[in-house]
């Protein structure tokens, strides 16, 4: 299995879920496969995709799929312990283990020697699956999370374009997508003390943002978030 095959499978199975992709070629291959506002292309911060995804999964209800690499996870092994203790059922960490730093020239990582990330992850009390084919990965992604999936792939990079977006655009587009379907708690407008009710965002035909709240509609500026 090539890395881009694994990335295509994750993108297909993610549905309305959110995807955090590792820096370099993994993000470029995801962009070439399917560009979406649900994708966060991490252009820096090597090693932190798993941590960013974990925080996102804890902050909202949609599934979060993190496409990470063996070299990057080795730079942030502590995240596996945090994931083992705090991840919820909407968190999926897919570690592309090609035993190399493919983006920077194919230098071998420690997984090409003695290190076994699956053993480290299990030692941190994560539920771990190892897959070597796209079909196995597809089937595993249907399981209930949290999951750490070690996807064994061949070294190398696909011929894909550079992502043309500025980092700020990637961030702001992703933030808008995350907030699009969020459900927040809000203070009731009925004047009945501190009653908490749920509201959700909607947009009208002119792109104006409103909030539906029980039997009335209010603009976003009238709502206090808790």
C-alpha positions as CSV (number, residue, x, y, z in Angstrom):
1,X,0.0,0.0,0.0
2,X,1.3,3.5,-0.9
3,X,0.7,6.3,1.5
4,X,-1.6,8.1,-0.9
5,X,-3.8,5.0,-1.0
6,X,-4.2,5.1,2.7
7,X,-4.9,8.8,2.6
8,X,-7.6,8.3,-0.1
9,X,-9.2,5.6,2.0
10,X,-9.3,7.9,5.1
11,X,-10.8,10.7,3.0
12,X,-13.5,8.4,1.6
13,X,-14.5,7.0,5.0
14,X,-14.3,10.3,6.9
15,X,-17.7,11.6,5.5
16,X,-18.6,14.7,7.4
17,X,-15.7,14.1,9.8
18,X,-12.7,16.5,10.2
19,X,-9.2,15.6,9.0
20,X,-6.0,16.8,10.4
21,X,-3.0,15.9,8.1
22,X,0.7,15.9,8.9
23,X,3.0,18.4,7.3
24,X,4.7,18.0,4.0
25,X,3.7,15.4,1.5
26,X,0.8,13.8,3.5
27,X,-1.0,17.2,3.4
28,X,-0.1,17.6,-0.3
29,X,-1.4,14.1,-1.1
30,X,-4.7,14.8,0.8
31,X,-5.1,18.1,-1.0
32,X,-4.6,16.3,-4.4
33,X,-7.0,13.6,-3.4
34,X,-9.9,15.8,-2.1
35,X,-9.6,19.4,-1.1
36,X,-12.2,20.3,1.5
37,X,-12.9,22.8,4.2
38,X,-13.0,19.8,6.5
39,X,-9.3,19.3,5.9
40,X,-6.7,21.1,8.1
41,X,-3.4,21.0,6.3
42,X,-0.7,21.3,8.9
43,X,2.1,23.2,7.2
44,X,4.4,23.3,10.3
45,X,4.6,22.1,13.9
46,X,6.0,18.6,13.1
47,X,4.8,16.1,15.6
48,X,1.8,18.0,16.8
49,X,-1.0,16.7,14.4
50,X,-2.0,14.0,16.9
51,X,-2.3,16.6,19.7
52,X,-4.2,19.1,17.6
53,X,-6.6,16.4,16.5
54,X,-7.1,15.2,20.1
55,X,-8.0,18.7,21.3
56,X,-10.4,19.2,18.4
57,X,-12.1,15.8,19.1
58,X,-12.7,16.8,22.7
59,X,-14.1,20.2,21.8
60,X,-16.9,19.0,19.4
61,X,-18.8,15.9,18.5
62,X,-17.8,15.2,14.9
63,X,-15.3,12.4,14.2
64,X,-11.7,13.6,13.9
65,X,-9.2,11.7,11.7
66,X,-5.6,12.5,12.1
67,X,-3.2,11.4,9.3
68,X,0.2,11.3,11.0
69,X,3.6,9.8,10.2
70,X,5.9,7.5,12.1
71,X,8.7,10.1,12.1
72,X,6.3,12.8,13.4
73,X,4.8,10.6,16.1
74,X,8.4,9.8,17.3
75,X,8.9,13.5,17.9
76,X,5.8,13.6,20.2
77,X,5.6,10.2,21.8
78,X,4.0,11.7,24.9
79,X,0.8,12.3,22.9
80,X,0.2,8.6,22.8
81,X,-0.1,8.6,26.6
82,X,-2.4,11.6,26.5
83,X,-4.6,10.0,23.8
84,X,-4.7,6.7,25.8
85,X,-6.1,8.6,28.8
86,X,-8.4,11.2,27.3
87,X,-9.4,10.3,23.8
88,X,-13.1,9.8,23.1
89,X,-15.0,7.6,20.6
90,X,-14.8,10.2,17.9
91,X,-10.9,10.2,17.7
92,X,-9.0,8.2,15.1
93,X,-5.2,8.5,14.8
94,X,-3.9,6.9,11.6
95,X,-0.1,6.6,11.7
96,X,1.4,6.1,8.2
97,X,4.4,3.9,9.0
98,X,6.7,3.9,6.0
99,X,9.8,3.7,8.1
100,X,11.2,6.9,6.7
101,X,11.1,10.7,6.7
102,X,9.8,10.7,3.2
103,X,9.2,14.4,2.9
104,X,12.8,15.4,3.7
105,X,14.5,12.8,1.6
106,X,13.7,9.3,2.8
107,X,16.0,9.0,5.7
108,X,15.1,6.0,7.8
109,X,13.2,6.4,11.1
110,X,13.7,4.3,14.2
111,X,10.7,2.1,13.1
112,X,13.0,0.8,10.4
113,X,15.1,-0.5,13.3
114,X,13.9,-1.6,16.7
115,X,11.1,0.8,17.6
116,X,7.5,-0.5,17.3
117,X,4.9,2.2,17.6
118,X,2.1,-0.3,18.1
119,X,3.8,-1.5,21.3
120,X,4.3,2.0,22.5
121,X,0.6,2.8,21.8
122,X,-0.6,-0.3,23.5
123,X,1.6,0.4,26.5
124,X,-0.3,3.7,26.8
125,X,-3.6,1.8,26.9
126,X,-4.7,2.7,23.4
127,X,-6.8,0.4,21.2
128,X,-4.5,-0.4,18.4
129,X,-5.0,-1.9,14.9
130,X,-2.3,-2.7,12.3
131,X,-3.3,-2.6,8.6
132,X,-1.3,-3.2,5.4
133,X,-4.0,-2.8,2.7
134,X,-6.6,-0.2,1.8
135,X,-9.3,-2.8,2.3
136,X,-8.2,-3.5,5.9
137,X,-7.9,0.2,6.6
138,X,-11.4,0.8,5.3
139,X,-12.9,-1.9,7.5
140,X,-11.0,-0.7,10.6
141,X,-12.2,2.9,10.2
142,X,-15.8,1.6,10.6
143,X,-15.0,0.5,14.2
144,X,-15.9,2.7,17.1
145,X,-13.1,4.9,18.3
146,X,-10.9,5.9,19.9
147,X,-8.4,4.0,17.7
148,X,-4.7,4.2,16.9
149,X,-4.2,2.7,13.5
150,X,-0.8,1.8,12.3
151,X,-0.9,1.8,8.5
152,X,2.1,0.0,7.0
153,X,3.0,1.6,3.7
154,X,5.9,1.6,1.2
155,X,8.3,4.6,1.3
156,X,8.0,7.3,-1.2
157,X,5.9,10.3,-2.3
158,X,3.2,10.7,-4.9
159,X,3.6,13.3,-7.7
160,X,1.3,15.9,-6.3
161,X,1.1,19.7,-6.4
162,X,2.1,22.1,-3.7
163,X,-0.9,23.4,-1.7
164,X,-1.6,26.9,-3.1
165,X,-3.3,28.3,0.0
166,X,-1.8,30.7,2.6
167,X,-1.7,29.3,6.1
168,X,-4.2,31.9,7.4
169,X,-6.7,30.9,4.7
170,X,-6.4,27.2,5.7
171,X,-6.9,28.1,9.3
172,X,-9.9,30.4,8.8
173,X,-11.6,28.1,6.3
174,X,-11.3,25.2,8.7
175,X,-12.5,27.2,11.7
176,X,-15.6,28.2,9.8
177,X,-16.3,24.6,8.9
178,X,-15.8,23.4,12.5
179,X,-18.2,26.1,13.8
180,X,-20.8,25.4,11.0
181,X,-22.6,22.6,12.8
182,X,-21.5,23.2,16.4
183,X,-24.1,22.9,19.1
184,X,-23.5,25.4,22.0
185,X,-25.1,26.0,25.3
186,X,-26.6,29.5,25.6
187,X,-28.4,31.6,28.1
188,X,-32.1,31.5,27.6
189,X,-33.6,34.8,26.3
190,X,-36.8,34.3,28.2
191,X,-35.5,36.0,31.3
192,X,-36.0,32.8,33.4
193,X,-32.8,33.1,35.4
194,X,-29.8,31.1,34.0
195,X,-31.7,28.5,32.1
196,X,-29.5,26.8,29.5
197,X,-30.8,25.8,26.1
198,X,-29.2,24.5,22.9
199,X,-28.9,26.5,19.8
200,X,-27.5,25.9,16.3
201,X,-26.1,28.1,13.6
202,X,-28.0,28.6,10.3
203,X,-27.5,30.9,7.3
204,X,-30.1,32.6,5.2
205,X,-29.9,33.0,1.4
206,X,-27.9,36.2,1.8
207,X,-25.3,34.5,3.9
208,X,-26.4,36.2,7.2
209,X,-25.7,34.1,10.2
210,X,-28.6,33.4,12.7
211,X,-29.2,31.1,15.6
212,X,-32.3,29.0,16.1
213,X,-33.3,28.9,19.7
214,X,-36.5,27.1,20.7
215,X,-39.3,29.3,19.3
216,X,-37.4,32.5,18.3
217,X,-34.5,33.6,16.0
218,X,-31.7,35.8,17.3
219,X,-28.6,37.2,15.7
220,X,-25.3,35.7,16.9
221,X,-24.4,38.9,18.8
222,X,-27.4,38.5,21.1
223,X,-26.2,35.1,22.4
224,X,-23.9,34.6,25.3
225,X,-21.7,31.5,24.9
226,X,-20.9,29.5,27.9
